[in-house]
Amino acid sequence: MENITLNLDGSFISKQEMENIKSEIIAAHELLLNREGVSSDMTGWIDYVDRIGDEYEEIMSAKEYIKDKCEAFIVLGIGGSYLGAKAAIEAIRGDFHNEIEKPAVYFAGQNLSGSYLKKLKEVVSNKEICLIVISKSGTTIETALSFRVLKELMEEKYMDESKKRIFVVTDKNRGALKKISDLNGYKTFVIPDDIGGRYSVITPVGLLPMAFANLNVQEFLNGLKSGAEEYKNSCFDENICCQYAAARNILNRRGKEVEILVNYEPSCISIAEWWKQLFGESEGKEGKGLFPASLNFTTDLHSMGQFVQEGRKIIFETTLNIENRRDDMVVPFDDRDFDGLNYISGKPFSYINQKAFEGTFMAHSEGEVPGIIINVPEMNEYYLGKIFYFFMMSCAISGYTNNIDPFTQPGVEHYKKNMFSLLGKR
Ligand SMILES: O=P(O)(O)OC[C@H]1O[C@H](O)[C@H](O)[C@@H](O)[C@@H]1O
């Protein structure tokens, strides 16, 4: 079977540099798997897929329940409580999926914009809907406020039946969301204590929205399983998580400050958004960490390509290369060849996109921008599960190697404290 592969040929990293860092990486990997590193009580994601148990059946029966009742559903959540589901649904259902497939999927609770919420209410008011409210802490203000508004809408629309159309994913015991859920009898799913927000896409946080959106959850779990199995290998030369973590740390130590995750498929843009939270919150602490950024090519080659090519040499690029595309188009032949493009008529767009990638990679390499390539055979649920797992494992190894705790996010509280005090919270 084809597999996810890592190509470091354009990374400007020598064999010797890899050799030198090997022992540190292996030690970090070992700490992680033996659960001996800092915050080891937050490493439940490593084997969650083997412990999922009844949760899977319950997700499937919730999906069955809403199947004929919903034209649309809204996922309320922020950060780790929505990015993974959004990434998965967009990557699998593809561009314009809400116009093409039912149920349509909307997101709320990820901002404080009244205008966004008002428009969303207008969009869904004539549709049959249900809600999935996701918050591990159960107290996040963006999600809680949006839930206030949409709960009211649900109650006006469905009265008592609204209780059956609201699904909650939260902590087992704690938080306001848990309380309100118990009070109203909403169907509730649990985010395990030992899995933090940005590692939670593999729990009901990601799985419930994926199931409602008709993604093949079993295949996603198979991908996770395959990742868990393959990436526990402690042989550096056989484990691409170890190699990717090594490459990032080598480049960082050499003075690179920004890692850009690049993709060439618009439907994969949100994978990069999920990845940014994963690496940003995990590694950005104690004055350390690579700044995780993302660019979408070829679109952004026409805006940011200049900087990557000739700007400050603080960047390296990691390309998510989807090798086979399911849908494609062929360039039509034109009798008059008014744009001079007949020389590529008959060629699939995927071929041209691939050549754009190769040309860009060469150009950036000539501009001394190190390039890492992660090859994904195709974008389906299986490889999506595996790539999520690949990034989570790589991130934890990378964080331990850099001597930080990859499972906390103390800095995020700072803005919240100020905001609450400005709002007059007592
Ligand atoms: O799931 P919640 O508790 O609502 O948290 C949602 C998000 O917000 C927080 O501020 C954290 O920085 C994130 O790590 C988390 O994913």
The ligand as an SDF file (V2000), in Angstrom:
LIG
                    3D

 16 16  0  0  0  0  0  0  0  0999 V2000
  -12.2720   23.7550   23.9880 O   0  0  0  0  0  0  0  0  0  0  0  0
  -12.1410   25.0320   24.7390 P   0  0  0  0  0  0  0  0  0  0  0  0
  -11.9190   24.8110   26.1870 O   0  0  0  0  0  0  0  0  0  0  0  0
  -13.3290   25.9180   24.4850 O   0  0  0  0  0  0  0  0  0  0  0  0
  -10.8710   25.7830   24.2250 O   0  0  0  0  0  0  0  0  0  0  0  0
  -10.7370   26.2410   22.9250 C   0  0  0  0  0  0  0  0  0  0  0  0
   -9.3360   26.7900   22.6740 C   0  0  0  0  0  0  0  0  0  0  0  0
   -9.1500   27.9760   23.4030 O   0  0  0  0  0  0  0  0  0  0  0  0
   -8.1260   28.1480   24.3380 C   0  0  0  0  0  0  0  0  0  0  0  0
   -7.9510   29.4830   24.6640 O   0  0  0  0  0  0  0  0  0  0  0  0
   -6.8240   27.4210   24.0300 C   0  0  0  0  0  0  0  0  0  0  0  0
   -5.7480   28.2670   23.7920 O   0  0  0  0  0  0  0  0  0  0  0  0
   -6.9070   26.4250   22.9150 C   0  0  0  0  0  0  0  0  0  0  0  0
   -5.9010   25.4670   23.1010 O   0  0  0  0  0  0  0  0  0  0  0  0
   -8.2580   25.7550   22.8760 C   0  0  0  0  0  0  0  0  0  0  0  0
   -8.2800   24.8160   21.8300 O   0  0  0  0  0  0  0  0  0  0  0  0
  1  2  2  0
  2  3  1  0
  2  4  1  0
  2  5  1  0
  5  6  1  0
  6  7  1  0
  7  8  1  0
  7 15  1  0
  8  9  1  0
  9 10  1  0
  9 11  1  0
 11 12  1  0
 11 13  1  0
 13 14  1  0
 13 15  1  0
 15 16  1  0
M  END
$$$$
